[in-house]
Amino acid sequence: MSSDKFRFPTITAIVIANMVGTGVFTSLGFQLLDIQSGFVILLLWAVGGLVAVSGAMTYAELGAAFPRSGGEYNFLSKIYHPAVGFVAGWTSVTIGFAGPSALAAMTFAAYATSIFDVAESTWSERALATGLVAVLTIVHAGKRRNSGGMQVIFTTLKVAVIVGFCLAALLFIDKPQPVRFLPSASDATLITSSAFAVSLIYVSYAYAGWNAATYLSSELENPQRTLPGILLTGTLVVTLMYVALNFIFLYSAPVADLQGQIEVGLIAAIATFGETGGRFTGLVLAMLLISTVSAMMMAGPRVLQVMGQDFHALRISARLNADGIPSTAIYIQSALAILFILTSSFESVLLFAGFTLALNSFVTVLGVFVLRWRQPELQRPYRTFLYPLPPLIYLVLMGWTLWFVLVNRPVEALFGLGVIASGLLVYALLRWRARGAPVSRS
């Protein structure tokens, strides 16, 4: 077996670890500010899973047809135009991975300082988050065996701990919270409200990462055969865990204690197991976030690497170390993540990143229809199951959500659009610098 390729378990672990992280351990507190119905909250997470599975089924067709690393950058360059692909890659590099990596590291630091009763200090949390990013950078910029092996171990532990936490909570909770998990007449209004749509962006951010395998397609063994299974397996596993986790959070801790809080996992653990047991469980949940940062530092730099292969001005990011790892791209992404940690607040990044990533995926899923129309004879080793239903489900639900965010949270939405505009500007500058030479070999 070739040692220069990642296998099915490693890439599936990356997909799961990319998804299970900051969002599910933080966003419930923000959702409860406007929605207190347990049924609507669980429906929100189930709908998010449906959107993610629909997107994964669609991406599987694109990934099998274009088995090259780079994710949306690779797909959109071929479907639409190199400029569209560059903007997608630019978004992934600046926000899609560096931002969530920073958020996961910041959440880890927030959990850790709360557990150990460290005096509240923004800089102590930022120092801890920065240290986590630095250590993982050293690991992933080294040897492939260390990088992939560590990811599988951390992700396996993550799934086991979450399943164990849910089962233990059901056994230890003596007095469940009076949260209604059955539908009522008033829920229909909530489900069609702007609050539900905006909350779906938080959920979509929590599910972000279902497409992670497409960023490492070139380093995956037999991607045309294994990529669809990886995407669907990872997404379905995470959907089940998310619904179960949010049920346990609502079942164990008072809504008033969870509203507006970041460390919802720690609050639920203390309510379930008491102060000592809760803090120990919170520590374990905090440790799980390490694999989230780790996974993003494996997938994200591959986008920058492929862009460096296609654009001469960015060629430094395509450099590989002796083990074939894009170490320079890893260093660049880590530096961006640390910049987010040192300069941004948690709230300022969360919705902004969620909106921008959802818009990126929306355009990519739409590309399946464009590609089938423009290139009907293209070899497609995998065709989307139940096509056109999955891409239509994704586009309708995500389009509805993006519209409500644009109307109700215009500042965050405009920031996202500003990043897209800056990507177009950088692309134009690179073309000008190339003086008319071809800018893409993809």
N, C-alpha and C positions, 0 to 999 in steps of 0.2 A: 504494500500500500504506500503510495507516495506521501512523504512526510511534509511536502510543501502545500498540502491541501487540508482544509478543515473538513471534518466529517459531519454526518447528520446530527449526532447528539450535541456537538459543539455549537453549531449554528442555531439549532432549536433552543439551546440554552441561552444564546445571545438574544433571540427573539423574546423569550419569556422574561429574561432579566431586563431588557430594554423597556418592556411594558410595565412590569410590576415594580413600582418605585414611588417616586414623589407623589404622583397624582392620587393613588388610592389611599395613601397614608396622610393626605392633607386636605383634599378638595371637599370632603364631606362637610367639614365645618363651614365652608363658604356656601355650599348648597342649602344647608339648613337655615341660613339667614332668610330665605324666601320660601322654602318648601319644608313643611314639617310632616308631611304624610309619608309614612314608611312605605306604603305601596308605590307611591310616585317615585320615591328615591330609588327603590329596587328596580322599578321599571326603567328609570333613567339609566341605570348601569346595564340592564339587559339590552336596552336599545343601543347603548354604546357598543356592547358586544356584537350586536347584529350588524352595526355599521362597520366595525373592525373586521368581522368575518367576511362581509361582502367585499370590503376593500382588499382583503388578503386573497380572496378567490380571483379577483380581477388582476391584482398585481402578479399573481402566479402565472397568468397567461403572458404578461409582458416580460416577466423575468425569464421564462422558458424560451421565449422568442428572441430575447436580447440578453444572453447570459454573460454580461460584463458587469463588473463592480460599478458602483456609483449611484444606484437607486434612481430617483427621479431625474437626476442630471443625465444619466444614460438614456432613460426612456424618452424624455421630452425632447432631447436633442434629435432623436431619430423620428419621433412622431410629428413634431411641429417645426422647430427650427433650432439651430445651435444657441441662439439668443435666449430662447425659452428654457432650454436645458441649463444654460449658464446661470440664469436667474434662480432656477430651482436648486442648483448646486450651491450658489451663493447663499441662499436662504438656509440650506441645510448646514453649511459651514458656520455661518454667523449666529444662527438661532437654533436650528433643528437639533444640534448636538451639544454645542458649547453651552447654550442656555439651560437645557434640561440637565446637563452634567453639573452645572453650577447649582441648580435647584436641588438636585438629589444630594449633593455634598452639603448644602446649607441645611437641608432637612435633617441629615445625619447629625450635623453639629447641634441643631436645635434640640433634637431628641437627647443627644448625649449630655448636653449641659443641663437639661431639665432633669434627667435621671439622677445625675450626681450632685444636684443642688448647687451647681456652679453659679456664682453671682452673675446676674444678668449683665452681659457685656457684648455689644455687637462685635467688637474686635476679637474677643476670645472665640466666638463662634466662627468668625471669618478665618481666623488663624487655623482652627481645627479643620474647617472645610478645605482650605488651601492645602494643608498638609496631606489630607486624603487624596486630593487630585495629584499632588506631587509624587506620592508613593506609587499610585497606580500608573502614572506616566512611566516611571522607571521600569515597572514590571512589563507593561505592554510594548514598550519600545525596545525590549530585549529579544528573547527567543520565543518562537512560535509555540513550542511545546509548553513553556511556562504560561504563556498567555491563554491558550485554549484550555489547558488542564485546569487552571485556576477558575476559569469561567464556568466550566461544567460543575465543579465542586460547589462553588458559591450558589449557583442556581438550584442545584439539587437540594441544598440546605434550605434555600429560600422557600421552595415549594413545600418541603416537609414541615418547616416551622409554621407556615401559614395554615396548612391543613391541621396540624396539631393544635395551634392556637384556637381555631374555630371549634374543634371537637372538645377541647378542654373547657372553653367558655360555656358551651352548652351544658356541661356536667357541673360546673362550679356556680353558675348563676342561680341564686335562690329566688330572687324577686326580679323577674324580667321587667323591663321598662314598658309603660303603657303606650307603646307605639302601635298604630294601626297598620297592619300589613295586608288587609283585605281592601279591595276597592270600594269607594263610596261615590255618591252623586257629585260631590264637590271636586273630586279628583279630575273630572273631565275638563273643568276650567283650568286647573293647574297644568295639565298635560299640553294644552294648546296655548299656554301663556309665554310671554317673553322670558320669564324666570326659568321655565323649563328649557327653553332654547339656549339661554346663556349658560345654564348649568351643564347643558350637553357639551359645551365647549370645554368646561373643566373635565368632564368625563372623557371627551375625545383626547384631551391631553394625557389623561391617565392611560388610555389605550395606545397612545402614540408609541411606536416601536414595533407594531405588528408587521411593518415592512422592512425591518432591520436586515433580514437575510439578503434582500436585494442589493444591499450596499457591499456585500462580500461575495457576490456571485462568482467572480473570477477565481476566488480562493476556495470555492466549494467543490467538493468531489461530485462529478456528474450533475451539474446544476439543473439541466433540463429535465432530469428525472426526479431529483430529490427536492427541488425548491418548492413545488406546490405542496407537498406533504409537510415540509417544515413550516411554511406559513400558516397552514390550516391547523396543524397540531398545536403550535405555540399559541395561536389566537384563541382556540377553543378552551385550552387549559386555563388561560388567564381569565377568560370570561366567567367560567365557573368559580374561580377563586375570588374575583371581584364582587360578584353577587353575594357569595357566602361571607366575605369580610365585612361588607357594608351592613348586611343583616346582623352580624354579631356586634358591630359597633353600636347600632341603634338598639339592639336587644339588651345590651349590657349597661350603657351609660346614658344619663339623662340628656335630652336634647339641649337643654339650657347650658349644660357643661361643654357640649361639643360645638355649639354655634360660634362661628368666627375663629375657631382655634385651628392651629396648624398641626399640633401633635395629637390628633384624634386617636391614633393607635395607643399611645401612652395613657390617655384618659380612659379609654375603654378597658385597658389592661388593669389599671388601678381599681376601677369599678368592679372588675370581675374577680381579681385575685388578691385584693387588698394592697396596702401601700408597698410592702416588701416584694411580694410576688409580682405586683404590677410593674414595679420599677425594673425588676429582672427581665420580665417579658418585654418591656419597652426597650431595654438594652438590646435584646435579641432582635427586635424589629428594626432598631437603628442599624444593627450590623448588616441586616439584609440590604440596606441601601448601598452598601459597598459594591454589591454585584451590579446594581443599576448603573452607578458611575463607571464601573469597569466595562460593562457591555457597550455603553455609549462611546467609550474611549477606544473600543475595538472597531465599531462600525463606522463612526463618523469620519475619522481620518481617511478612510478609503475613498470618500467623495472627493476630498481635497487632492488625494493622490491621482485619481483619474483626471481631474481638471488640470493638474500639473502635466500630465502626459499629453493633453490636447492643446494647452496654451503655453507657448514658449516663455512668456513673462512669469508664469507660475511654476516653471519646471523644478524649482527647488523643492516644492512640496511632493514631487514624485520620487524623490530619492529613497532608496531602500537600504536597509542595513545588510549585514552579511547573511542574515537568516531570511531575507526577503520581506521584512517588515517595513512599512512606510513610516519609519521613526520620525522623520522631519515633520510629516503631517500630524503625527501624534503630538509632538512638541507644540506645534502651532495651535491645535485645538485646545490643548491643556492651558496654554497661555491665555486664550480667549475666555475659557471657563473661569480661570482665576481672575481675569479682569471683571467678569460679571459678578463674581463673589465679592470683590473688593469695592465695587461701585454701585451695585443695584440692590434694591430691597426685594424680598421674596414676592410680594404682591405685584410689584411692577413688572415682573418677568412672566408670571404664570399665565394670565389671560392673553397677554401679548403674544407669547410663544404658541399658545394653543390655537389662536386664530390663524396665525401665519402658517403653521404646519398643516392645519386643516385645509387651508386654501391651496397649498402645494399639492396635497393628495387629491383634492377635488379636480384640479386640472389634469392630473395623471390618470385618474379613473375615467374621466371624459375621453382621454386619449385612446381608450380601447375601441370606442365607437369610431373615432377618426381613423384609426389604423385599419379596422376591418373594412371601412369604406375605401380608403386610399390604396391599401395593399391586400386585397382579398386572397392573393396567391402566396402570401408570406407563409413560410413554414412555421407552424405553431405546434410544438410538441405537446403542449397542454392547452386546452380550450376551457374557458370559464364554465364551470358547471352551472346549469340552469340559465345560461346566458339568454336574454339580456337582463334577467331579474336582479342578480347581485349588483352590477354597476348602477342600475336604476335606483335600487334601494339606497345605495351609498350617496348618489348625487342628489336625490330628493331630500333625504334627511339632513345631509351636510349642507346643502344649499340653503335650506330653510334656517338652519342654525347660524350660518355665516351672515345671512341677511339680518337676523334679529340682533346679532352682535354688532353689526355695522350701524344699525339704527339706535340701539340702546347703550352701546359702549363705544362711541365713535373714536375716542382718543386712542384706545388700544388698537382698534382696527386700522386707524390712519397710521399709527406707528408701523404696523405690519406692512401696509401698502408702501410706506416710505422705504422700508428695507428692500422691497421688490424694485422700487424705482432706483435705488442706489445700485442694485445689481445690474440693471440695464445700463446705467452710466458707466460702471466699471467695464462691462462688456464692450461698450462703444469705445472706451479708451484703449482697451486691449487690441481691438480691431485697427484703430488708428495707429497704434504703435507698430502693429504688424505690417502696416502700409499695404494693405490689400492682399497679403498672403493668406492662404487658408488657415482658419483659426481652429478647425476641428478635424481630427482624423477618425472620429467615431463613426 
